[in-house]
């Protein structure tokens, strides 16, 4: 399976999440949605909330972030 997002894109998003000191899953979910929509993907708000929680629980690990984004990205 070809990955949809580059390491550079994922690193930038991870840095944004960490620098923002995301305390609220809604804020993290919004960042995930903006990231995906900016790349032409749709995303369910509820699915983004669920993914944000899993990313936060992982300590924002790159493999988890990548997997969650790959699962969230809906081709428009």
mmCIF file of the N, C-alpha and C atoms, coordinates in Angstrom:
data_MODEL
# 
_entry.id   MODEL 
# 
loop_
_atom_site.group_PDB 
_atom_site.id 
_atom_site.type_symbol 
_atom_site.label_atom_id 
_atom_site.label_alt_id 
_atom_site.label_comp_id 
_atom_site.label_asym_id 
_atom_site.label_entity_id 
_atom_site.label_seq_id 
_atom_site.pdbx_PDB_ins_code 
_atom_site.Cartn_x 
_atom_site.Cartn_y 
_atom_site.Cartn_z 
_atom_site.occupancy 
_atom_site.B_iso_or_equiv 
_atom_site.pdbx_formal_charge 
_atom_site.auth_seq_id 
_atom_site.auth_comp_id 
_atom_site.auth_asym_id 
_atom_site.auth_atom_id 
_atom_site.pdbx_PDB_model_num 
ATOM 1   N N  . UNK A 1 1  ? 0.831   -1.185 0.000  1.00 0.00 ? 1  UNK A N  1 
ATOM 2   C CA . UNK A 1 1  ? 0.000   0.000  0.000  1.00 0.00 ? 1  UNK A CA 1 
ATOM 3   C C  . UNK A 1 1  ? 0.879   1.252  0.000  1.00 0.00 ? 1  UNK A C  1 
ATOM 4   N N  . UNK A 1 2  ? 0.619   2.150  -0.927 1.00 0.00 ? 2  UNK A N  1 
ATOM 5   C CA . UNK A 1 2  ? 1.361   3.407  -0.986 1.00 0.00 ? 2  UNK A CA 1 
ATOM 6   C C  . UNK A 1 2  ? 0.794   4.371  0.041  1.00 0.00 ? 2  UNK A C  1 
ATOM 7   N N  . UNK A 1 3  ? 1.674   5.002  0.772  1.00 0.00 ? 3  UNK A N  1 
ATOM 8   C CA . UNK A 1 3  ? 1.239   5.953  1.778  1.00 0.00 ? 3  UNK A CA 1 
ATOM 9   C C  . UNK A 1 3  ? 0.851   7.263  1.110  1.00 0.00 ? 3  UNK A C  1 
ATOM 10  N N  . UNK A 1 4  ? -0.204  7.873  1.616  1.00 0.00 ? 4  UNK A N  1 
ATOM 11  C CA . UNK A 1 4  ? -0.738  9.094  1.022  1.00 0.00 ? 4  UNK A CA 1 
ATOM 12  C C  . UNK A 1 4  ? -0.005  10.354 1.455  1.00 0.00 ? 4  UNK A C  1 
ATOM 13  N N  . UNK A 1 5  ? 0.690   10.283 2.574  1.00 0.00 ? 5  UNK A N  1 
ATOM 14  C CA . UNK A 1 5  ? 1.294   11.480 3.151  1.00 0.00 ? 5  UNK A CA 1 
ATOM 15  C C  . UNK A 1 5  ? 2.791   11.286 3.335  1.00 0.00 ? 5  UNK A C  1 
ATOM 16  N N  . UNK A 1 6  ? 3.542   12.347 3.052  1.00 0.00 ? 6  UNK A N  1 
ATOM 17  C CA . UNK A 1 6  ? 4.996   12.276 3.180  1.00 0.00 ? 6  UNK A CA 1 
ATOM 18  C C  . UNK A 1 6  ? 5.400   12.413 4.643  1.00 0.00 ? 6  UNK A C  1 
ATOM 19  N N  . UNK A 1 7  ? 6.611   11.985 4.929  1.00 0.00 ? 7  UNK A N  1 
ATOM 20  C CA . UNK A 1 7  ? 7.158   12.128 6.274  1.00 0.00 ? 7  UNK A CA 1 
ATOM 21  C C  . UNK A 1 7  ? 7.203   13.602 6.653  1.00 0.00 ? 7  UNK A C  1 
ATOM 22  N N  . UNK A 1 8  ? 7.515   14.459 5.693  1.00 0.00 ? 8  UNK A N  1 
ATOM 23  C CA . UNK A 1 8  ? 7.577   15.897 5.947  1.00 0.00 ? 8  UNK A CA 1 
ATOM 24  C C  . UNK A 1 8  ? 6.213   16.437 6.362  1.00 0.00 ? 8  UNK A C  1 
ATOM 25  N N  . UNK A 1 9  ? 5.165   16.024 5.648  1.00 0.00 ? 9  UNK A N  1 
ATOM 26  C CA . UNK A 1 9  ? 3.805   16.466 5.992  1.00 0.00 ? 9  UNK A CA 1 
ATOM 27  C C  . UNK A 1 9  ? 3.406   15.979 7.379  1.00 0.00 ? 9  UNK A C  1 
ATOM 28  N N  . UNK A 1 10 ? 3.692   14.713 7.652  1.00 0.00 ? 10 UNK A N  1 
ATOM 29  C CA . UNK A 1 10 ? 3.335   14.146 8.951  1.00 0.00 ? 10 UNK A CA 1 
ATOM 30  C C  . UNK A 1 10 ? 4.102   14.808 10.087 1.00 0.00 ? 10 UNK A C  1 
ATOM 31  N N  . UNK A 1 11 ? 5.373   15.076 9.852  1.00 0.00 ? 11 UNK A N  1 
ATOM 32  C CA . UNK A 1 11 ? 6.192   15.730 10.874 1.00 0.00 ? 11 UNK A CA 1 
ATOM 33  C C  . UNK A 1 11 ? 5.667   17.128 11.171 1.00 0.00 ? 11 UNK A C  1 
ATOM 34  N N  . UNK A 1 12 ? 5.303   17.865 10.121 1.00 0.00 ? 12 UNK A N  1 
ATOM 35  C CA . UNK A 1 12 ? 4.768   19.217 10.312 1.00 0.00 ? 12 UNK A CA 1 
ATOM 36  C C  . UNK A 1 12 ? 3.459   19.176 11.100 1.00 0.00 ? 12 UNK A C  1 
ATOM 37  N N  . UNK A 1 13 ? 2.585   18.238 10.768 1.00 0.00 ? 13 UNK A N  1 
ATOM 38  C CA . UNK A 1 13 ? 1.321   18.112 11.497 1.00 0.00 ? 13 UNK A CA 1 
ATOM 39  C C  . UNK A 1 13 ? 1.577   17.717 12.943 1.00 0.00 ? 13 UNK A C  1 
ATOM 40  N N  . UNK A 1 14 ? 2.461   16.785 13.158 1.00 0.00 ? 14 UNK A N  1 
ATOM 41  C CA . UNK A 1 14 ? 2.787   16.356 14.528 1.00 0.00 ? 14 UNK A CA 1 
ATOM 42  C C  . UNK A 1 14 ? 3.326   17.526 15.335 1.00 0.00 ? 14 UNK A C  1 
ATOM 43  N N  . UNK A 1 15 ? 4.217   18.310 14.727 1.00 0.00 ? 15 UNK A N  1 
ATOM 44  C CA . UNK A 1 15 ? 4.763   19.484 15.404 1.00 0.00 ? 15 UNK A CA 1 
ATOM 45  C C  . UNK A 1 15 ? 3.662   20.483 15.746 1.00 0.00 ? 15 UNK A C  1 
ATOM 46  N N  . UNK A 1 16 ? 2.724   20.686 14.805 1.00 0.00 ? 16 UNK A N  1 
ATOM 47  C CA . UNK A 1 16 ? 1.594   21.587 15.066 1.00 0.00 ? 16 UNK A CA 1 
ATOM 48  C C  . UNK A 1 16 ? 0.776   21.102 16.253 1.00 0.00 ? 16 UNK A C  1 
ATOM 49  N N  . UNK A 1 17 ? 0.515   19.813 16.293 1.00 0.00 ? 17 UNK A N  1 
ATOM 50  C CA . UNK A 1 17 ? -0.258  19.244 17.399 1.00 0.00 ? 17 UNK A CA 1 
ATOM 51  C C  . UNK A 1 17 ? 0.474   19.413 18.727 1.00 0.00 ? 17 UNK A C  1 
ATOM 52  N N  . UNK A 1 18 ? 1.769   19.142 18.729 1.00 0.00 ? 18 UNK A N  1 
ATOM 53  C CA . UNK A 1 18 ? 2.544   19.237 19.963 1.00 0.00 ? 18 UNK A CA 1 
ATOM 54  C C  . UNK A 1 18 ? 2.755   20.682 20.402 1.00 0.00 ? 18 UNK A C  1 
ATOM 55  N N  . UNK A 1 19 ? 3.042   21.586 19.462 1.00 0.00 ? 19 UNK A N  1 
ATOM 56  C CA . UNK A 1 19 ? 3.294   22.984 19.799 1.00 0.00 ? 19 UNK A CA 1 
ATOM 57  C C  . UNK A 1 19 ? 2.043   23.681 20.286 1.00 0.00 ? 19 UNK A C  1 
ATOM 58  N N  . UNK A 1 20 ? 0.905   23.252 19.767 1.00 0.00 ? 20 UNK A N  1 
ATOM 59  C CA . UNK A 1 20 ? -0.347  23.860 20.190 1.00 0.00 ? 20 UNK A CA 1 
ATOM 60  C C  . UNK A 1 20 ? -0.711  23.405 21.599 1.00 0.00 ? 20 UNK A C  1 
ATOM 61  N N  . UNK A 1 21 ? 0.006   22.411 22.099 1.00 0.00 ? 21 UNK A N  1 
ATOM 62  C CA . UNK A 1 21 ? -0.287  21.901 23.425 1.00 0.00 ? 21 UNK A CA 1 
ATOM 63  C C  . UNK A 1 21 ? -1.734  21.439 23.513 1.00 0.00 ? 21 UNK A C  1 
ATOM 64  N N  . UNK A 1 22 ? -2.136  20.697 22.509 1.00 0.00 ? 22 UNK A N  1 
ATOM 65  C CA . UNK A 1 22 ? -3.525  20.266 22.388 1.00 0.00 ? 22 UNK A CA 1 
ATOM 66  C C  . UNK A 1 22 ? -3.980  19.617 23.687 1.00 0.00 ? 22 UNK A C  1 
ATOM 67  N N  . UNK A 1 23 ? -4.964  20.253 24.321 1.00 0.00 ? 23 UNK A N  1 
ATOM 68  C CA . UNK A 1 23 ? -5.544  19.724 25.545 1.00 0.00 ? 23 UNK A CA 1 
ATOM 69  C C  . UNK A 1 23 ? -6.920  19.158 25.219 1.00 0.00 ? 23 UNK A C  1 
ATOM 70  N N  . UNK A 1 24 ? -7.531  19.699 24.206 1.00 0.00 ? 24 UNK A N  1 
ATOM 71  C CA . UNK A 1 24 ? -8.901  19.374 23.852 1.00 0.00 ? 24 UNK A CA 1 
ATOM 72  C C  . UNK A 1 24 ? -8.904  18.535 22.573 1.00 0.00 ? 24 UNK A C  1 
ATOM 73  N N  . UNK A 1 25 ? -9.571  17.400 22.618 1.00 0.00 ? 25 UNK A N  1 
ATOM 74  C CA . UNK A 1 25 ? -9.637  16.536 21.436 1.00 0.00 ? 25 UNK A CA 1 
ATOM 75  C C  . UNK A 1 25 ? -10.321 17.226 20.265 1.00 0.00 ? 25 UNK A C  1 
ATOM 76  N N  . UNK A 1 26 ? -11.227 18.153 20.554 1.00 0.00 ? 26 UNK A N  1 
ATOM 77  C CA . UNK A 1 26 ? -11.891 18.884 19.462 1.00 0.00 ? 26 UNK A CA 1 
ATOM 78  C C  . UNK A 1 26 ? -10.887 19.706 18.670 1.00 0.00 ? 26 UNK A C  1 
ATOM 79  N N  . UNK A 1 27 ? -9.941  20.333 19.377 1.00 0.00 ? 27 UNK A N  1 
ATOM 80  C CA . UNK A 1 27 ? -8.910  21.111 18.684 1.00 0.00 ? 27 UNK A CA 1 
ATOM 81  C C  . UNK A 1 27 ? -8.022  20.206 17.834 1.00 0.00 ? 27 UNK A C  1 
ATOM 82  N N  . UNK A 1 28 ? -7.651  19.070 18.394 1.00 0.00 ? 28 UNK A N  1 
ATOM 83  C CA . UNK A 1 28 ? -6.821  18.124 17.653 1.00 0.00 ? 28 UNK A CA 1 
ATOM 84  C C  . UNK A 1 28 ? -7.584  17.597 16.439 1.00 0.00 ? 28 UNK A C  1 
ATOM 85  N N  . UNK A 1 29 ? -8.863  17.293 16.627 1.00 0.00 ? 29 UNK A N  1 
ATOM 86  C CA . UNK A 1 29 ? -9.689  16.796 15.525 1.00 0.00 ? 29 UNK A CA 1 
ATOM 87  C C  . UNK A 1 29 ? -9.791  17.842 14.422 1.00 0.00 ? 29 UNK A C  1 
ATOM 88  N N  . UNK A 1 30 ? -9.927  19.101 14.817 1.00 0.00 ? 30 UNK A N  1 
ATOM 89  C CA . UNK A 1 30 ? -10.015 20.175 13.822 1.00 0.00 ? 30 UNK A CA 1 
ATOM 90  C C  . UNK A 1 30 ? -8.720  20.271 13.024 1.00 0.00 ? 30 UNK A C  1 
ATOM 91  N N  . UNK A 1 31 ? -7.576  20.148 13.689 1.00 0.00 ? 31 UNK A N  1 
ATOM 92  C CA . UNK A 1 31 ? -6.292  20.172 12.974 1.00 0.00 ? 31 UNK A CA 1 
ATOM 93  C C  . UNK A 1 31 ? -6.195  19.009 11.990 1.00 0.00 ? 31 UNK A C  1 
ATOM 94  N N  . UNK A 1 32 ? -6.644  17.837 12.406 1.00 0.00 ? 32 UNK A N  1 
ATOM 95  C CA . UNK A 1 32 ? -6.623  16.681 11.498 1.00 0.00 ? 32 UNK A CA 1 
ATOM 96  C C  . UNK A 1 32 ? -7.521  16.929 10.290 1.00 0.00 ? 32 UNK A C  1 
ATOM 97  N N  . UNK A 1 33 ? -8.707  17.496 10.536 1.00 0.00 ? 33 UNK A N  1 
ATOM 98  C CA . UNK A 1 33 ? -9.635  17.778 9.441  1.00 0.00 ? 33 UNK A CA 1 
ATOM 99  C C  . UNK A 1 33 ? -9.048  18.804 8.474  1.00 0.00 ? 33 UNK A C  1 
ATOM 100 N N  . UNK A 1 34 ? -8.471  19.869 8.995  1.00 0.00 ? 34 UNK A N  1 
ATOM 101 C CA . UNK A 1 34 ? -7.885  20.917 8.151  1.00 0.00 ? 34 UNK A CA 1 
ATOM 102 C C  . UNK A 1 34 ? -6.738  20.335 7.321  1.00 0.00 ? 34 UNK A C  1 
ATOM 103 N N  . UNK A 1 35 ? -5.914  19.511 7.956  1.00 0.00 ? 35 UNK A N  1 
ATOM 104 C CA . UNK A 1 35 ? -4.806  18.865 7.257  1.00 0.00 ? 35 UNK A CA 1 
ATOM 105 C C  . UNK A 1 35 ? -5.327  18.046 6.078  1.00 0.00 ? 35 UNK A C  1 
ATOM 106 N N  . UNK A 1 36 ? -6.331  17.229 6.331  1.00 0.00 ? 36 UNK A N  1 
ATOM 107 C CA . UNK A 1 36 ? -6.856  16.362 5.275  1.00 0.00 ? 36 UNK A CA 1 
ATOM 108 C C  . UNK A 1 36 ? -7.596  17.151 4.194  1.00 0.00 ? 36 UNK A C  1 
ATOM 109 N N  . UNK A 1 37 ? -8.424  18.102 4.587  1.00 0.00 ? 37 UNK A N  1 
ATOM 110 C CA . UNK A 1 37 ? -9.177  18.891 3.605  1.00 0.00 ? 37 UNK A CA 1 
ATOM 111 C C  . UNK A 1 37 ? -8.230  19.695 2.718  1.00 0.00 ? 37 UNK A C  1 
ATOM 112 N N  . UNK A 1 38 ? -7.123  20.156 3.287  1.00 0.00 ? 38 UNK A N  1 
ATOM 113 C CA . UNK A 1 38 ? -6.132  20.893 2.516  1.00 0.00 ? 38 UNK A CA 1 
ATOM 114 C C  . UNK A 1 38 ? -5.448  20.042 1.456  1.00 0.00 ? 38 UNK A C  1 
ATOM 115 N N  . UNK A 1 39 ? -5.597  18.739 1.580  1.00 0.00 ? 39 UNK A N  1 
ATOM 116 C CA . UNK A 1 39 ? -5.004  17.813 0.612  1.00 0.00 ? 39 UNK A CA 1 
ATOM 117 C C  . UNK A 1 39 ? -6.061  17.119 -0.231 1.00 0.00 ? 39 UNK A C  1 
ATOM 118 N N  . UNK A 1 40 ? -7.285  17.670 -0.192 1.00 0.00 ? 40 UNK A N  1 
ATOM 119 C CA . UNK A 1 40 ? -8.351  17.172 -1.057 1.00 0.00 ? 40 UNK A CA 1 
ATOM 120 C C  . UNK A 1 40 ? -9.129  15.989 -0.522 1.00 0.00 ? 40 UNK A C  1 
ATOM 121 N N  . UNK A 1 41 ? -9.009  15.712 0.763  1.00 0.00 ? 41 UNK A N  1 
ATOM 122 C CA . UNK A 1 41 ? -9.733  14.595 1.356  1.00 0.00 ? 41 UNK A CA 1 
ATOM 123 C C  . UNK A 1 41 ? -10.881 15.110 2.212  1.00 0.00 ? 41 UNK A C  1 
ATOM 124 N N  . UNK A 1 42 ? -11.932 14.326 2.259  1.00 0.00 ? 42 UNK A N  1 
ATOM 125 C CA . UNK A 1 42 ? -13.019 14.602 3.177  1.00 0.00 ? 42 UNK A CA 1 
ATOM 126 C C  . UNK A 1 42 ? -12.781 13.818 4.449  1.00 0.00 ? 42 UNK A C  1 
ATOM 127 N N  . UNK A 1 43 ? -13.445 14.227 5.510  1.00 0.00 ? 43 UNK A N  1 
ATOM 128 C CA . UNK A 1 43 ? -13.299 13.492 6.770  1.00 0.00 ? 43 UNK A CA 1 
ATOM 129 C C  . UNK A 1 43 ? -14.535 13.712 7.625  1.00 0.00 ? 43 UNK A C  1 
ATOM 130 N N  . UNK A 1 44 ? -15.008 12.660 8.213  1.00 0.00 ? 44 UNK A N  1 
ATOM 131 C CA . UNK A 1 44 ? -16.142 12.732 9.126  1.00 0.00 ? 44 UNK A CA 1 
ATOM 132 C C  . UNK A 1 44 ? -15.688 13.405 10.424 1.00 0.00 ? 44 UNK A C  1 
ATOM 133 N N  . UNK A 1 45 ? -16.425 14.416 10.894 1.00 0.00 ? 45 UNK A N  1 
ATOM 134 C CA . UNK A 1 45 ? -16.044 15.075 12.159 1.00 0.00 ? 45 UNK A CA 1 
ATOM 135 C C  . UNK A 1 45 ? -15.961 14.088 13.326 1.00 0.00 ? 45 UNK A C  1 
ATOM 136 N N  . UNK A 1 46 ? -16.895 13.147 13.410 1.00 0.00 ? 46 UNK A N  1 
ATOM 137 C CA . UNK A 1 46 ? -16.859 12.177 14.508 1.00 0.00 ? 46 UNK A CA 1 
ATOM 138 C C  . UNK A 1 46 ? -15.660 11.253 14.379 1.00 0.00 ? 46 UNK A C  1 
ATOM 139 N N  . UNK A 1 47 ? -15.355 10.828 13.163 1.00 0.00 ? 47 UNK A N  1 
ATOM 140 C CA . UNK A 1 47 ? -14.190 9.972  12.951 1.00 0.00 ? 47 UNK A CA 1 
ATOM 141 C C  . UNK A 1 47 ? -12.909 10.728 13.313 1.00 0.00 ? 47 UNK A C  1 
ATOM 142 N N  . UNK A 1 48 ? -12.858 12.025 13.010 1.00 0.00 ? 48 UNK A N  1 
ATOM 143 C CA . UNK A 1 48 ? -11.691 12.839 13.357 1.00 0.00 ? 48 UNK A CA 1 
ATOM 144 C C  . UNK A 1 48 ? -11.538 12.941 14.875 1.00 0.00 ? 48 UNK A C  1 
ATOM 145 N N  . UNK A 1 49 ? -12.659 13.081 15.586 1.00 0.00 ? 49 UNK A N  1 
ATOM 146 C CA . UNK A 1 49 ? -12.616 13.126 17.053 1.00 0.00 ? 49 UNK A CA 1 
ATOM 147 C C  . UNK A 1 49 ? -12.060 11.815 17.613 1.00 0.00 ? 49 UNK A C  1 
ATOM 148 N N  . UNK A 1 50 ? -12.558 10.704 17.093 1.00 0.00 ? 50 UNK A N  1 
ATOM 149 C CA . UNK A 1 50 ? -12.095 9.393  17.554 1.00 0.00 ? 50 UNK A CA 1 
ATOM 150 C C  . UNK A 1 50 ? -10.603 9.221  17.281 1.00 0.00 ? 50 UNK A C  1 
ATOM 151 N N  . UNK A 1 51 ? -10.178 9.605  16.083 1.00 0.00 ? 51 UNK A N  1 
ATOM 152 C CA . UNK A 1 51 ? -8.765  9.488  15.707 1.00 0.00 ? 51 UNK A CA 1 
ATOM 153 C C  . UNK A 1 51 ? -7.898  10.384 16.573 1.00 0.00 ? 51 UNK A C  1 
ATOM 154 N N  . UNK A 1 52 ? -8.371  11.600 16.844 1.00 0.00 ? 52 UNK A N  1 
ATOM 155 C CA . UNK A 1 52 ? -7.610  12.536 17.672 1.00 0.00 ? 52 UNK A CA 1 
ATOM 156 C C  . UNK A 1 52 ? -7.365  11.941 19.059 1.00 0.00 ? 52 UNK A C  1 
ATOM 157 N N  . UNK A 1 53 ? -8.374  11.289 19.596 1.00 0.00 ? 53 UNK A N  1 
ATOM 158 C CA . UNK A 1 53 ? -8.207  10.648 20.900 1.00 0.00 ? 53 UNK A CA 1 
ATOM 159 C C  . UNK A 1 53 ? -7.147  9.561  20.874 1.00 0.00 ? 53 UNK A C  1 
ATOM 160 N N  . UNK A 1 54 ? -7.148  8.769  19.822 1.00 0.00 ? 54 UNK A N  1 
ATOM 161 C CA . UNK A 1 54 ? -6.147  7.701  19.707 1.00 0.00 ? 54 UNK A CA 1 
ATOM 162 C C  . UNK A 1 54 ? -4.742  8.270  19.508 1.00 0.00 ? 54 UNK A C  1 
ATOM 163 N N  . UNK A 1 55 ? -4.640  9.356  18.731 1.00 0.00 ? 55 UNK A N  1 
ATOM 164 C CA . UNK A 1 55 ? -3.336  10.003 18.518 1.00 0.00 ? 55 UNK A CA 1 
ATOM 165 C C  . UNK A 1 55 ? -2.824  10.560 19.841 1.00 0.00 ? 55 UNK A C  1 
ATOM 166 N N  . UNK A 1 56 ? -3.703  11.214 20.590 1.00 0.00 ? 56 UNK A N  1 
ATOM 167 C CA . UNK A 1 56 ? -3.303  11.771 21.889 1.00 0.00 ? 56 UNK A CA 1 
ATOM 168 C C  . UNK A 1 56 ? -2.860  10.673 22.852 1.00 0.00 ? 56 UNK A C  1 
ATOM 169 N N  . UNK A 1 57 ? -3.607  9.569  22.874 1.00 0.00 ? 57 UNK A N  1 
ATOM 170 C CA . UNK A 1 57 ? -3.262  8.467  23.778 1.00 0.00 ? 57 UNK A CA 1 
ATOM 171 C C  . UNK A 1 57 ? -1.908  7.857  23.439 1.00 0.00 ? 57 UNK A C  1 
ATOM 172 N N  . UNK A 1 58 ? -1.522  7.938  22.178 1.00 0.00 ? 58 UNK A N  1 
ATOM 173 C CA . UNK A 1 58 ? -0.236  7.374  21.756 1.00 0.00 ? 58 UNK A CA 1 
ATOM 174 C C  . UNK A 1 58 ? 0.921   8.323  22.038 1.00 0.00 ? 58 UNK A C  1 
ATOM 175 N N  . UNK A 1 59 ? 0.616   9.508  22.555 1.00 0.00 ? 59 UNK A N  1 
ATOM 176 C CA . UNK A 1 59 ? 1.671   10.508 22.739 1.00 0.00 ? 59 UNK A CA 1 
ATOM 177 C C  . UNK A 1 59 ? 2.062   11.145 21.425 1.00 0.00 ? 59 UNK A C  1 
ATOM 178 N N  . UNK A 1 60 ? 1.152   11.106 20.477 1.00 0.00 ? 60 UNK A N  1 
ATOM 179 C CA . UNK A 1 60 ? 1.347   11.690 19.145 1.00 0.00 ? 60 UNK A CA 1 
ATOM 180 C C  . UNK A 1 60 ? 2.474   10.973 18.390 1.00 0.00 ? 60 UNK A C  1 
ATOM 181 N N  . UNK A 1 61 ? 2.502   9.653  18.524 1.00 0.00 ? 61 UNK A N  1 
ATOM 182 C CA . UNK A 1 61 ? 3.545   8.885  17.829 1.00 0.00 ? 61 UNK A CA 1 
ATOM 183 C C  . UNK A 1 61 ? 3.301   8.942  16.322 1.00 0.00 ? 61 UNK A C  1 
ATOM 184 N N  . UNK A 1 62 ? 4.378   9.008  15.577 1.00 0.00 ? 62 UNK A N  1 
ATOM 185 C CA . UNK A 1 62 ? 4.281   9.115  14.119 1.00 0.00 ? 62 UNK A CA 1 
ATOM 186 C C  . UNK A 1 62 ? 3.558   7.929  13.492 1.00 0.00 ? 62 UNK A C  1 
ATOM 187 N N  . UNK A 1 63 ? 3.855   6.681  13.894 1.00 0.00 ? 63 UNK A N  1 
ATOM 188 C CA . UNK A 1 63 ? 3.142   5.561  13.260 1.00 0.00 ? 63 UNK A CA 1 
ATOM 189 C C  . UNK A 1 63 ? 1.636   5.615  13.500 1.00 0.00 ? 63 UNK A C  1 
ATOM 190 N N  . UNK A 1 64 ? 1.228   5.992  14.696 1.00 0.00 ? 64 UNK A N  1 
ATOM 191 C CA . UNK A 1 64 ? -0.204  6.080  14.998 1.00 0.00 ? 64 UNK A CA 1 
ATOM 192 C C  . UNK A 1 64 ? -0.828  7.234  14.231 1.00 0.00 ? 64 UNK A C  1 
ATOM 193 N N  . UNK A 1 65 ? -0.158  8.382  14.194 1.00 0.00 ? 65 UNK A N  1 
ATOM 194 C CA . UNK A 1 65 ? -0.661  9.540  13.444 1.00 0.00 ? 65 UNK A CA 1 
ATOM 195 C C  . UNK A 1 65 ? -0.841  9.172  11.972 1.00 0.00 ? 65 UNK A C  1 
ATOM 196 N N  . UNK A 1 66 ? 0.155   8.528  11.388 1.00 0.00 ? 66 UNK A N  1 
ATOM 197 C CA . UNK A 1 66 ? 0.068   8.146  9.982  1.00 0.00 ? 66 UNK A CA 1 
ATOM 198 C C  . UNK A 1 66 ? -1.085  7.178  9.747  1.00 0.00 ? 66 UNK A C  1 
ATOM 199 N N  . UNK A 1 67 ? -1.202  6.161  10.579 1.00 0.00 ? 67 UNK A N  1 
ATOM 200 C CA . UNK A 1 67 ? -2.259  5.163  10.414 1.00 0.00 ? 67 UNK A CA 1 
ATOM 201 C C  . UNK A 1 67 ? -3.639  5.808  10.547 1.00 0.00 ? 67 UNK A C  1 
ATOM 202 N N  . UNK A 1 68 ? -3.809  6.684  11.516 1.00 0.00 ? 68 UNK A N  1 
ATOM 203 C CA . UNK A 1 68 ? -5.104  7.340  11.713 1.00 0.00 ? 68 UNK A CA 1 
ATOM 204 C C  . UNK A 1 68 ? -5.459  8.215  10.508 1.00 0.00 ? 68 UNK A C  1 
ATOM 205 N N  . UNK A 1 69 ? -4.482  8.944  9.978  1.00 0.00 ? 69 UNK A N  1 
ATOM 206 C CA . UNK A 1 69 ? -4.745  9.782  8.812  1.00 0.00 ? 69 UNK A CA 1 
ATOM 207 C C  . UNK A 1 69 ? -5.093  8.935  7.597  1.00 0.00 ? 69 UNK A C  1 
ATOM 208 N N  . UNK A 1 70 ? -4.365  7.852  7.402  1.00 0.00 ? 70 UNK A N  1 
ATOM 209 C CA . UNK A 1 70 ? -4.646  6.958  6.267  1.00 0.00 ? 70 UNK A CA 1 
ATOM 210 C C  . UNK A 1 70 ? -6.067  6.413  6.367  1.00 0.00 ? 70 UNK A C  1 
ATOM 211 N N  . UNK A 1 71 ? -6.495  6.084  7.584  1.00 0.00 ? 71 UNK A N  1 
ATOM 212 C CA . UNK A 1 71 ? -7.844  5.550  7.786  1.00 0.00 ? 71 UNK A CA 1 
ATOM 213 C C  . UNK A 1 71 ? -8.917  6.624  7.633  1.00 0.00 ? 71 UNK A C  1 
ATOM 214 N N  . UNK A 1 72 ? -8.586  7.861  7.985  1.00 0.00 ? 72 UNK A N  1 
ATOM 215 C CA . UNK A 1 72 ? -9.558  8.949  7.936  1.00 0.00 ? 72 UNK A CA 1 
ATOM 216 C C  . UNK A 1 72 ? -9.794  9.505  6.540  1.00 0.00 ? 72 UNK A C  1 
ATOM 217 N N  . UNK A 1 73 ? -8.748  9.508  5.718  1.00 0.00 ? 73 UNK A N  1 
ATOM 218 C CA . UNK A 1 73 ? -8.792  10.195 4.423  1.00 0.00 ? 73 UNK A CA 1 
ATOM 219 C C  . UNK A 1 73 ? -9.842  9.571  3.491  1.00 0.00 ? 73 UNK A C  1 
ATOM 220 N N  . UNK A 1 74 ? -10.840 10.337 3.170  1.00 0.00 ? 74 UNK A N  1 
ATOM 221 C CA . UNK A 1 74 ? -11.876 9.921  2.233  1.00 0.00 ? 74 UNK A CA 1 
ATOM 222 C C  . UNK A 1 74 ? -11.702 10.720 0.944  1.00 0.00 ? 74 UNK A C  1 
ATOM 223 N N  . UNK A 1 75 ? -11.534 10.036 -0.153 1.00 0.00 ? 75 UNK A N  1 
ATOM 224 C CA . UNK A 1 75 ? -11.351 10.733 -1.432 1.00 0.00 ? 75 UNK A CA 1 
ATOM 225 C C  . UNK A 1 75 ? -12.628 11.472 -1.786 1.00 0.00 ? 75 UNK A C  1 
ATOM 226 N N  . UNK A 1 76 ? -12.483 12.730 -2.126 1.00 0.00 ? 76 UNK A N  1 
ATOM 227 C CA . UNK A 1 76 ? -13.640 13.563 -2.477 1.00 0.00 ? 76 UNK A CA 1 
ATOM 228 C C  . UNK A 1 76 ? -13.907 13.463 -3.967 1.00 0.00 ? 76 UNK A C  1 
# 
